[in-house]
Structures are given as structure tokens and as C-alpha cells.
Amino acid sequence: MTSDAPDWAKAACRDMDVDLWFREADQADTRLALSTCSGCEIRIECLEAAMDEEKGKGYQMRHGIRGGLTKGQRHDLAASRRKAARAAAAA
């Protein structure tokens, strides 16, 4: 674990069933997972860890809810970050 890695002991989900974050077809589970993430003190670090792990991966290679975002939301965030980086490089 690097010094930049999230302190998972502080995660709001640490004592919960991990499958809850990977049953996106179940709307009740999705709502509970997103609600849990919204109050988590390491949500941003968790999201950035997910974004780093998923770098270069398409929609189908992303799974679950991580850092308070669904796989689709993380895919969209990655696309907007790539677009912003290209615009900054062109400026």
C-alpha cells in the first residue's frame, strides 16, 4: 500500500457486504451503496483509486459503485477528464 492509497479502515463501507456495491441491477442496493458513499470521509480517495485502476478501460470493464459513482458515471468522468486534458494540451 502506498502513502497515496486510501485508508480503507476509515471507509463507511468497511463492515458492510461488499456485494452491495456490485449489484447495480438491484435499485435498492444501488441507493443504499450510493447513500453510504455520500457520507464517507474517504469517498474522494476511493473514487480516485477507482479512476486510477480503471484508466484506459471502457464502460464494459468497469464494475460496481466506487467512490460514490456508478460505472457509467466513472466512465463519463474519465471521458470528460481526457477531453479537458486534450484541451489544456492544445492551449
C-alpha positions as CSV (number, residue, x, y, z in Angstrom):
1,M,0.0,0.0,0.0
2,T,1.4,3.4,-1.0
3,S,1.1,6.5,1.1
4,D,-1.4,7.7,-1.5
5,A,-3.7,4.7,-1.0
6,P,-7.0,5.4,0.8
7,D,-7.1,4.5,4.5
8,W,-9.7,1.7,4.0
9,A,-10.2,1.4,7.8
10,K,-12.0,4.8,7.6
11,A,-14.3,3.7,4.8
12,A,-18.0,3.9,5.6
13,C,-18.5,0.5,3.8
14,R,-15.8,-1.3,5.7
15,D,-18.1,-3.6,7.7
16,M,-20.8,-4.0,5.0
17,D,-21.4,-6.7,2.5
18,V,-19.1,-5.9,-0.5
19,D,-21.6,-7.4,-2.9
20,L,-23.9,-4.5,-2.2
21,W,-21.6,-2.3,-4.4
22,F,-21.7,-4.7,-7.3
23,R,-25.4,-5.5,-7.7
24,E,-26.3,-2.5,-9.8
25,A,-29.3,-4.2,-11.2
26,D,-30.9,-4.0,-7.8
27,Q,-32.1,-0.4,-7.4
28,A,-32.5,-0.7,-3.6
29,D,-28.9,-1.9,-3.2
30,T,-27.6,0.8,-5.5
31,R,-29.4,3.5,-3.5
32,L,-28.0,2.1,-0.2
33,A,-24.5,1.9,-1.7
34,L,-24.6,5.5,-3.0
35,S,-26.1,6.7,0.2
36,T,-23.3,5.1,2.2
37,C,-20.7,6.5,-0.1
38,S,-22.1,10.0,0.1
39,G,-21.3,10.2,3.8
40,C,-17.9,8.5,3.6
41,E,-14.9,10.5,4.7
42,I,-12.6,8.8,2.1
43,R,-15.1,9.0,-0.8
44,I,-12.8,11.2,-3.0
45,E,-9.7,9.0,-2.3
46,C,-11.8,5.9,-3.1
47,L,-13.0,7.4,-6.3
48,E,-9.5,8.4,-7.4
49,A,-8.3,4.9,-6.6
50,A,-11.0,3.5,-8.9
51,M,-10.2,6.0,-11.6
52,D,-6.5,5.1,-11.5
53,E,-7.3,1.3,-11.6
54,E,-9.8,1.8,-14.5
55,K,-7.6,4.1,-16.5
56,G,-7.9,3.2,-20.2
57,K,-10.7,0.8,-19.6
58,G,-14.0,1.1,-21.4
59,Y,-17.5,1.1,-20.0
60,Q,-17.8,-2.8,-20.0
61,M,-14.6,-3.2,-18.0
62,R,-15.8,-1.0,-15.1
63,H,-17.8,-2.6,-12.3
64,G,-19.8,-1.6,-9.3
65,I,-20.2,1.6,-7.4
66,R,-16.9,3.1,-6.2
67,G,-16.3,6.5,-4.7
68,G,-19.9,7.3,-4.8
69,L,-20.2,6.8,-8.6
70,T,-21.7,4.1,-10.8
71,K,-19.6,2.5,-13.5
72,G,-21.3,4.7,-16.1
73,Q,-20.7,7.9,-14.1
74,R,-17.0,6.9,-13.7
75,H,-16.8,6.2,-17.5
76,D,-18.3,9.7,-18.2
77,L,-15.9,11.3,-15.7
78,A,-12.9,9.7,-17.3
79,A,-14.1,10.9,-20.8
80,S,-14.5,14.5,-19.5
81,R,-11.1,14.4,-17.8
82,R,-9.5,13.2,-21.1
83,K,-11.3,15.9,-23.0
84,A,-10.1,18.6,-20.5
85,A,-6.5,17.3,-20.7
86,R,-6.6,17.4,-24.5
87,A,-7.9,21.0,-24.4
88,A,-5.3,22.0,-21.9
89,A,-2.5,20.5,-24.0
90,A,-3.8,22.3,-27.1
91,A,-3.9,25.7,-25.3
